[in-house]
Amino acid sequence: MEIDKEILRGYIDTIILSLLYHDDMYGYDLSKEVKKQSKNSFEIKEGTLYLSFKRLEKNGYVTSYWQEGSAAARRKYYHLSNTGKEYLTHKKAEWLFMKQLMDQFLEGVE
């Protein structure tokens, strides 16, 4: 089933933060992981991804640093800050509340 992108649009930052919760990542790697975990039903376009990174960094939810990658390519890695962890916890609670609410409304619908 393909995911309606409008539903997830408001949660792109949360998706990014949830992946950074486990490990620091650079943009392309994070983008690949989104596709993998969604079984290719959702992807974050490059422009959207880097706008989100910029917003998340401005809000203090992530920090970034440069690191040498394979073939001497420099990559900008993103790291989830403590403030970002708190924000992610809040967004998870918000999502679980909304899910519970929708489950109540959709109960019995076939």
C-alpha positions in Angstrom: 0.0 0.0 0.0 1.4 3.4 -0.9 1.4 6.0 1.8 -0.5 9.2 1.3 2.4 11.7 1.4 0.1 14.5 2.7 -0.4 12.5 5.9 3.3 12.2 6.6 4.3 15.6 5.4 3.9 17.1 8.9 6.0 14.3 10.3 9.1 14.4 8.1 11.1 16.1 10.9 10.0 13.4 13.3 11.0 10.7 10.9 14.4 12.3 10.5 14.9 12.7 14.2 13.8 9.1 14.9 16.5 7.8 12.5 19.1 10.1 14.1 18.1 8.8 17.5 20.0 5.5 16.7 23.0 6.9 14.9 24.5 10.0 13.3 23.8 10.0 9.5 24.5 12.1 6.4 21.7 13.1 4.0 22.0 10.4 1.3 22.3 7.6 3.9 19.3 8.9 5.8 17.3 9.1 2.6 18.1 5.5 1.7 17.1 4.4 5.2 13.7 6.0 4.9 13.0 4.2 1.6 14.3 0.9 3.1 12.2 1.1 6.3 9.1 2.2 4.4 9.6 -0.7 1.9 10.0 1.8 -0.9 6.5 3.3 -0.3 7.8 6.7 1.0 10.9 8.8 0.3 12.0 12.2 1.3 13.2 14.2 -1.7 16.6 15.8 -1.4 15.4 19.4 -1.3 12.9 18.6 1.4 15.5 16.7 3.4 18.0 19.5 3.4 15.4 22.1 4.2 14.4 19.9 7.2 18.0 19.6 8.3 18.4 23.3 8.2 15.2 23.9 10.2 16.1 21.2 12.7 19.6 22.6 13.2 18.2 26.2 13.6 15.8 24.9 16.3 18.7 23.2 18.1 17.3 19.7 17.6 20.4 18.5 15.6 24.0 19.5 15.2 26.2 18.8 12.2 29.8 18.1 11.6 32.0 17.3 8.6 33.7 13.9 8.3 35.8 12.3 5.6 33.9 9.5 3.9 35.0 6.8 1.4 37.0 7.9 -1.6 38.1 11.0 0.4 34.6 12.6 0.0 33.6 14.9 2.8 30.1 14.3 4.2 28.1 16.4 6.5 26.7 14.3 9.3 23.8 15.2 11.6 23.6 14.3 15.3 20.5 14.4 17.5 20.9 16.9 20.3 19.5 16.5 23.8 16.9 19.1 22.9 16.1 17.0 19.8 15.6 13.9 21.9 13.1 15.8 24.1 11.3 17.1 21.0 11.2 13.6 19.5 9.7 12.2 22.7 7.0 14.9 22.6 6.3 14.2 18.9 6.1 10.4 19.6 3.5 11.1 22.3 1.6 13.4 20.0 1.6 10.7 17.3 0.4 7.9 19.7 -2.4 10.2 20.9 -3.5 10.9 17.3 -3.3 7.2 16.4 -5.4 6.2 19.4 -8.0 8.9 18.5 -8.2 7.8 14.9 -8.5 4.1 16.0 -11.5 5.1 18.0 -13.2 6.9 15.1 -12.4 4.1 12.7 -13.4 1.2 14.9 -16.0 -0.9 13.1 -15.3 0.6 9.7 -14.6 -2.1 7.1 
